[in-house]
Amino acid sequence: MPETEDKKIQTVPSIKVEEDYSVTVVNKASLLSFFKDGANLDGLYNVVQAKARALVADVTTADGISKIKSTARQIASIKKRVDDIGKDVVAELKDLPKQIDANRKKWREDMEALQDAIRRPVTEIEERHAEIEEIRATHGKLALSGSEEIKAAIESIDKIELTGDKWKESLEEATAAVTAEKGALEVMLNAALKKEAEARELDELRNKQEEADRIIREQKIREEAERKAREEAEARAAAEKSRLEREKAEAERKAAEAERAAQEAREREAEARKNQATASIDFPVFQGAAATVNNGAQTVTPVKRPSKWTDEQKKVNSELLARFAEIIRASLPKHIAGHSDQGYELAANEAAKEIIKAIACGKIENIKVEY
């Protein structure tokens, strides 16, 4: 506050001490200035001091002692009263920032409300334009979306209220935006549905192909297992056949040797008897197409394979092969189980070939092929 104003306030005391020592606040608005200037308290002190020292009392009498004590109590009361007034001023000063801040806040809110109220017509237009732009941008935000999201967007577009109360001067523009956006979304929806249908069809084809590949793989695995099992069985059968043939050949060799030894013995014995006898006997010899009989024993003479088969002979051999293979193929599953049709056919053909070779070579008695 300016210095001239302080001096003016000093001429009109804010606090007054009455004749009965009571304290009166004369001017509450000037209390801050009063306490800021120590001279004001000094002046008040001088007033109280003058009144107290003006007391006339005889300390030798009870009445005089009472007056002195009463004056001292009044001085103490004035001290506390003035001090409390100053304390209240300080408290008000402490609350002053809060009061100022509250007033500032109210001021800002009032001014902002006024600003919004003045600008509201323009703001509403801008908001309507922004909403229209938001409508126009809907399909762009759904460029990578599926059909369900696009359907939801169309439903939202359909719910937009196109009335003059809502859109005012922008009703025509809003209506055009809604119509255009719905059309664009419907085009996107059709494209999305087609794309999803194609994707499902592709997935189905892929799944079918994968299933077919799986079946082929499993079939190949089974066929490979069957092939291995068949080859192992054929190998075992071949080994067994070879063993039996070796055993048979060995037995035949031994039997032939035994027969030959016996024959030699018989011949020696016959020769001995012959030498002793006076007459001799010739053993008849019977000639056959593929056998020689000598003294009751039969020796097979193999028929040689011609150096070159004629077409007629090839035809006969093929017919025999087909017929023998058919007969053998029909009986194989009854005796040997667990093979594929291809395995049975292969085994039947090989067996038929061996039989025809044996007949052609004269290894089977009483059977020969007439060409």
C-alpha positions as CSV (number, residue, x, y, z in Angstrom):
1,M,0.0,0.0,0.0
2,P,1.4,3.5,-0.8
3,E,3.2,5.4,2.1
4,T,0.7,8.2,2.1
5,E,-2.1,5.7,2.8
6,D,-0.1,4.2,5.7
7,K,0.3,7.6,7.3
8,K,-3.4,8.3,6.8
9,I,-4.3,5.1,8.6
10,Q,-2.1,5.9,11.5
11,T,-4.1,9.0,12.1
12,V,-7.2,6.8,12.5
13,P,-6.2,4.0,14.9
14,S,-7.4,0.6,14.0
15,I,-7.5,-0.5,17.6
16,K,-8.6,1.6,20.5
17,V,-8.1,1.1,24.3
18,E,-11.1,2.4,26.2
19,E,-11.1,4.1,29.6
20,D,-12.1,0.8,31.3
21,Y,-9.1,-0.9,29.5
22,S,-11.3,-2.8,27.1
23,V,-10.0,-3.1,23.5
24,T,-12.1,-2.2,20.5
25,V,-11.4,-2.8,16.8
26,V,-12.2,0.5,15.1
27,N,-11.3,-0.4,11.5
28,K,-10.9,-4.1,10.7
29,A,-9.9,-3.4,7.1
30,S,-6.8,-1.6,8.2
31,L,-5.6,-4.2,10.7
32,L,-3.0,-5.6,8.3
33,S,-1.4,-2.1,7.8
34,F,-1.7,-1.5,11.6
35,F,0.3,-4.6,12.5
36,K,2.8,-4.1,9.6
37,D,4.0,-0.8,11.2
38,G,5.5,-1.2,14.6
39,A,5.0,2.4,15.4
40,N,1.3,1.7,15.7
41,L,1.8,-0.8,18.4
42,D,4.2,1.6,20.1
43,G,1.6,4.2,20.1
44,L,-0.9,1.8,21.6
45,Y,1.6,0.8,24.2
46,N,2.1,4.5,25.1
47,V,-1.7,4.9,25.5
48,V,-1.8,1.9,27.9
49,Q,1.3,3.0,29.7
50,A,0.0,6.5,30.3
51,K,-3.3,5.2,31.7
52,A,-1.6,2.7,33.9
53,R,0.9,5.1,35.3
54,A,-1.8,7.6,36.0
55,L,-3.2,5.3,38.6
56,V,-3.1,6.7,42.1
57,A,-3.1,4.0,44.8
58,D,-1.7,3.6,48.3
59,V,0.1,0.4,48.6
60,T,-0.2,0.5,52.4
61,T,-3.9,0.0,52.2
62,A,-5.9,-2.9,51.0
63,D,-7.8,-0.7,48.6
64,G,-4.6,0.5,47.0
65,I,-3.2,-3.0,46.6
66,S,-6.5,-4.1,45.0
67,K,-6.4,-1.2,42.5
68,I,-2.8,-2.1,41.5
69,K,-3.6,-5.8,41.0
70,S,-6.7,-4.9,39.0
71,T,-4.7,-2.6,36.7
72,A,-2.0,-5.3,36.2
73,R,-4.7,-7.8,35.2
74,Q,-6.2,-5.3,32.7
75,I,-2.8,-4.8,31.2
76,A,-2.4,-8.6,30.7
77,S,-5.9,-8.7,29.2
78,I,-5.0,-5.9,26.7
79,K,-1.8,-7.8,25.8
80,K,-3.7,-11.0,25.0
81,R,-6.5,-9.3,23.2
82,V,-4.3,-7.3,20.9
83,D,-2.1,-10.3,20.3
84,D,-5.1,-12.4,19.4
85,I,-6.2,-9.8,16.9
86,G,-2.8,-9.9,15.3
87,K,-3.0,-13.7,15.3
88,D,-6.3,-13.6,13.4
89,V,-4.7,-11.2,10.9
90,V,-1.9,-13.8,10.3
91,A,-4.4,-16.6,10.0
92,E,-6.3,-14.7,7.4
93,L,-3.0,-14.1,5.5
94,K,-2.3,-17.8,5.5
95,D,-5.8,-18.5,4.1
96,L,-5.4,-15.7,1.5
97,P,-3.5,-17.9,-1.1
98,K,-6.2,-20.5,-1.0
99,Q,-8.9,-17.8,-1.4
100,I,-7.0,-16.3,-4.3
101,D,-6.5,-19.7,-6.0
102,A,-10.2,-20.5,-5.5
103,N,-11.2,-17.2,-7.0
104,R,-8.7,-17.7,-9.9
105,K,-10.1,-21.1,-10.6
106,K,-13.7,-19.8,-10.7
107,W,-12.6,-17.0,-12.9
108,R,-11.0,-19.5,-15.4
109,E,-14.1,-21.7,-15.4
110,D,-16.4,-18.8,-15.9
111,M,-14.3,-17.5,-18.8
112,E,-14.0,-20.9,-20.4
113,A,-17.8,-21.5,-20.1
114,L,-18.3,-18.1,-21.7
115,Q,-15.9,-18.9,-24.5
116,D,-17.6,-22.3,-25.2
117,A,-21.0,-20.7,-25.2
118,I,-19.9,-18.0,-27.7
119,R,-18.2,-20.5,-29.9
120,R,-20.8,-23.3,-29.6
121,P,-22.6,-22.7,-33.0
122,V,-19.3,-23.0,-34.8
123,T,-18.2,-25.9,-32.7
124,E,-21.4,-27.8,-33.4
125,I,-20.8,-27.3,-37.1
126,E,-17.3,-28.5,-36.9
127,E,-18.4,-31.6,-34.9
128,R,-21.0,-32.4,-37.5
129,H,-18.4,-32.1,-40.2
130,A,-16.0,-34.3,-38.2
131,E,-18.7,-37.0,-37.8
132,I,-19.3,-36.9,-41.5
133,E,-15.6,-37.4,-42.2
134,E,-15.6,-40.2,-39.7
135,I,-18.5,-41.9,-41.6
136,R,-16.6,-41.5,-44.9
137,A,-13.5,-43.1,-43.5
138,T,-15.3,-46.2,-42.2
139,H,-14.6,-48.4,-45.2
140,G,-10.9,-47.4,-45.3
141,K,-10.4,-48.7,-41.8
142,L,-11.9,-52.1,-42.8
143,A,-9.7,-52.7,-45.8
144,L,-8.2,-55.9,-44.2
145,S,-11.2,-56.9,-42.2
146,G,-13.4,-59.9,-42.6
147,S,-17.1,-60.2,-43.4
148,E,-18.3,-60.1,-39.8
149,E,-16.6,-56.8,-39.1
150,I,-17.9,-55.3,-42.3
151,K,-21.5,-56.4,-41.4
152,A,-21.2,-54.8,-38.0
153,A,-20.0,-51.5,-39.7
154,I,-23.1,-51.6,-42.1
155,E,-25.4,-52.1,-39.1
156,S,-23.8,-49.1,-37.4
157,I,-24.2,-47.0,-40.6
158,D,-27.9,-48.0,-40.7
159,K,-28.4,-46.8,-37.2
160,I,-27.3,-43.2,-38.0
161,E,-30.3,-40.8,-37.6
162,L,-30.6,-38.6,-40.6
163,T,-32.8,-35.8,-39.4
164,G,-32.7,-32.0,-39.5
165,D,-32.6,-31.8,-35.7
166,K,-29.4,-33.7,-35.6
167,W,-27.6,-32.5,-38.8
168,K,-29.2,-29.1,-39.4
169,E,-27.4,-27.4,-42.3
170,S,-25.3,-30.6,-42.9
171,L,-28.2,-33.0,-43.4
172,E,-27.8,-33.3,-47.2
173,E,-24.0,-33.8,-46.9
174,A,-24.5,-36.4,-44.1
175,T,-27.2,-38.3,-46.1
176,A,-24.8,-38.5,-49.1
177,A,-22.0,-39.7,-46.9
178,V,-24.1,-42.4,-45.3
179,T,-25.4,-43.6,-48.7
180,A,-22.0,-43.7,-50.3
181,E,-20.4,-45.4,-47.3
182,K,-23.1,-48.0,-47.1
183,G,-22.6,-48.8,-50.8
184,A,-18.9,-49.0,-50.5
185,L,-19.2,-51.3,-47.4
186,E,-21.7,-53.6,-49.3
187,V,-19.2,-53.9,-52.2
188,M,-16.5,-54.8,-49.6
189,L,-18.8,-57.3,-47.9
190,N,-19.5,-59.1,-51.2
191,A,-15.7,-59.2,-51.9
192,A,-15.0,-60.5,-48.4
193,L,-17.6,-63.2,-48.6
194,K,-16.3,-64.3,-52.0
195,K,-12.7,-64.3,-50.7
196,E,-13.7,-66.3,-47.6
197,A,-15.7,-68.8,-49.6
198,E,-12.6,-69.3,-51.9
199,A,-10.4,-69.6,-48.9
200,R,-12.7,-72.3,-47.4
201,E,-12.8,-74.1,-50.7
202,L,-9.0,-73.9,-50.9
203,D,-8.8,-75.3,-47.4
204,E,-11.1,-78.1,-48.3
205,L,-9.1,-79.0,-51.4
206,R,-5.9,-78.7,-49.4
207,N,-7.3,-81.0,-46.7
208,K,-8.5,-83.5,-49.3
209,Q,-5.1,-83.5,-51.0
210,E,-3.4,-83.9,-47.7
211,E,-5.7,-86.8,-46.9
212,A,-5.1,-88.4,-50.3
213,D,-1.3,-88.0,-49.8
214,R,-1.7,-89.6,-46.4
215,I,-3.6,-92.5,-47.8
216,I,-1.0,-92.9,-50.6
217,R,1.9,-92.8,-48.1
218,E,0.2,-95.3,-45.8
219,Q,-0.5,-97.5,-48.9
220,K,3.1,-97.3,-50.0
221,I,4.2,-98.1,-46.4
222,R,1.9,-101.2,-46.4
223,E,3.0,-102.3,-49.8
224,E,6.6,-101.8,-48.9
225,A,6.0,-103.9,-45.7
226,E,4.1,-106.5,-47.8
227,R,6.9,-106.5,-50.3
228,K,9.6,-107.0,-47.7
229,A,7.5,-109.7,-46.0
230,R,6.9,-111.4,-49.3
231,E,10.5,-111.2,-50.3
232,E,11.6,-112.6,-46.9
233,A,9.0,-115.3,-47.2
234,E,10.1,-116.1,-50.8
235,A,13.7,-116.0,-49.7
236,R,12.9,-118.5,-46.9
237,A,10.8,-120.6,-49.3
238,A,13.6,-120.6,-51.8
239,A,16.1,-121.4,-49.2
240,E,13.9,-124.3,-47.9
241,K,13.3,-125.5,-51.5
242,S,17.1,-125.3,-52.2
243,R,17.7,-127.3,-49.0
244,L,15.1,-129.9,-49.9
245,E,16.5,-130.2,-53.4
246,R,20.0,-130.6,-52.1
247,E,18.8,-133.2,-49.6
248,K,16.8,-134.9,-52.4
249,A,19.7,-134.8,-54.8
250,E,22.0,-136.2,-52.1
251,A,19.5,-138.9,-51.3
252,E,19.2,-139.8,-55.0
253,R,22.9,-139.7,-55.4
254,K,23.3,-142.1,-52.5
255,A,20.5,-144.3,-53.7
256,A,22.0,-144.3,-57.2
257,E,25.4,-145.2,-55.7
258,A,23.8,-147.9,-53.6
259,E,21.9,-149.2,-56.6
260,R,25.0,-149.0,-58.8
261,A,27.0,-150.9,-56.2
262,A,24.2,-153.4,-55.9
263,Q,24.0,-153.7,-59.6
264,E,27.7,-154.1,-59.9
265,A,27.5,-156.8,-57.3
266,R,24.7,-158.5,-59.1
267,E,26.5,-158.2,-62.3
268,R,29.6,-159.7,-60.8
269,E,27.6,-162.5,-59.3
270,A,25.8,-163.0,-62.6
271,E,29.2,-162.9,-64.4
272,A,30.4,-165.5,-62.0
273,R,27.4,-167.7,-62.6
274,K,27.7,-167.0,-66.3
275,N,31.2,-168.3,-66.3
276,Q,30.0,-171.4,-64.6
277,A,26.9,-171.9,-66.8
278,T,27.0,-173.4,-70.2
279,A,24.2,-171.3,-71.6
280,S,23.8,-167.4,-71.7
281,I,20.7,-165.2,-71.7
282,D,20.4,-161.7,-73.4
283,F,18.4,-159.1,-71.4
284,P,15.9,-157.4,-73.7
285,V,16.2,-153.6,-74.2
286,F,13.1,-151.5,-74.7
287,Q,13.6,-148.1,-76.4
288,G,11.1,-145.4,-75.5
289,A,10.7,-141.8,-76.5
290,A,12.4,-140.5,-73.4
291,A,13.4,-143.6,-71.3
292,T,15.5,-146.8,-71.5
293,V,14.5,-149.8,-69.5
294,N,17.4,-152.2,-68.6
295,N,16.7,-155.3,-66.5
296,G,13.8,-153.6,-64.8
297,A,15.6,-150.3,-64.0
298,Q,14.5,-147.1,-65.8
299,T,17.0,-144.4,-66.8
300,V,15.6,-141.0,-67.9
301,T,17.3,-139.6,-71.0
302,P,16.7,-135.7,-71.1
303,V,15.2,-134.3,-74.3
304,K,17.3,-131.5,-75.5
305,R,15.7,-128.0,-76.0
306,P,15.8,-127.1,-79.7
307,S,18.3,-124.4,-80.6
308,K,15.5,-122.1,-81.8
309,W,11.8,-122.3,-81.1
310,T,9.4,-122.0,-84.0
311,D,6.4,-119.6,-83.8
312,E,4.1,-122.6,-83.4
313,Q,6.2,-123.9,-80.5
314,K,6.3,-120.5,-78.8
315,K,2.5,-120.3,-79.1
316,V,2.0,-123.8,-77.5
317,N,4.5,-122.9,-74.7
318,S,2.6,-119.6,-74.0
319,E,-0.8,-121.4,-73.8
320,L,0.6,-124.1,-71.5
321,L,2.3,-121.4,-69.3
322,A,-1.0,-119.4,-69.0
323,R,-3.1,-122.6,-68.2
324,F,-0.6,-123.9,-65.7
325,A,-0.2,-120.5,-64.0
326,E,-4.0,-120.1,-63.8
327,I,-4.3,-123.5,-62.1
328,I,-1.5,-122.8,-59.7
329,R,-2.7,-119.3,-58.9
330,A,-6.1,-120.5,-57.9
331,S,-4.6,-122.9,-55.3
332,L,-1.8,-120.8,-53.9
333,P,-3.9,-118.7,-51.3
334,K,-5.2,-122.0,-49.9
335,H,-1.7,-123.1,-49.0
336,I,0.3,-119.9,-48.6
337,A,-1.5,-116.9,-47.0
338,G,-0.4,-113.3,-46.4
339,H,0.7,-112.3,-49.9
340,S,-0.7,-109.8,-52.4
341,D,-2.4,-110.7,-55.7
342,Q,0.8,-109.6,-57.5
343,G,2.9,-111.9,-55.4
344,Y,0.6,-114.9,-56.1
345,E,0.6,-114.2,-59.8
346,L,4.4,-113.9,-59.9
347,A,4.9,-117.2,-57.9
348,A,2.3,-119.0,-60.2
349,N,4.1,-117.8,-63.4
350,E,7.5,-118.9,-62.1
351,A,6.2,-122.3,-61.0
352,A,4.4,-122.8,-64.4
353,K,7.7,-121.9,-66.2
354,E,9.6,-124.5,-64.1
355,I,7.0,-127.2,-64.9
356,I,7.1,-126.5,-68.7
357,K,10.9,-126.6,-68.6
358,A,10.8,-129.9,-66.7
359,I,8.4,-131.4,-69.3
360,A,10.5,-130.1,-72.2
361,C,13.6,-131.5,-70.7
362,G,12.0,-134.9,-70.0
363,K,12.2,-134.7,-66.3
364,I,8.6,-135.7,-65.8
365,E,7.8,-139.3,-66.8
366,N,5.0,-140.2,-69.2
367,I,4.4,-136.5,-70.1
368,K,5.8,-134.8,-73.2
369,V,4.7,-132.0,-75.5
370,E,3.8,-132.7,-79.1
371,Y,4.6,-129.7,-81.3
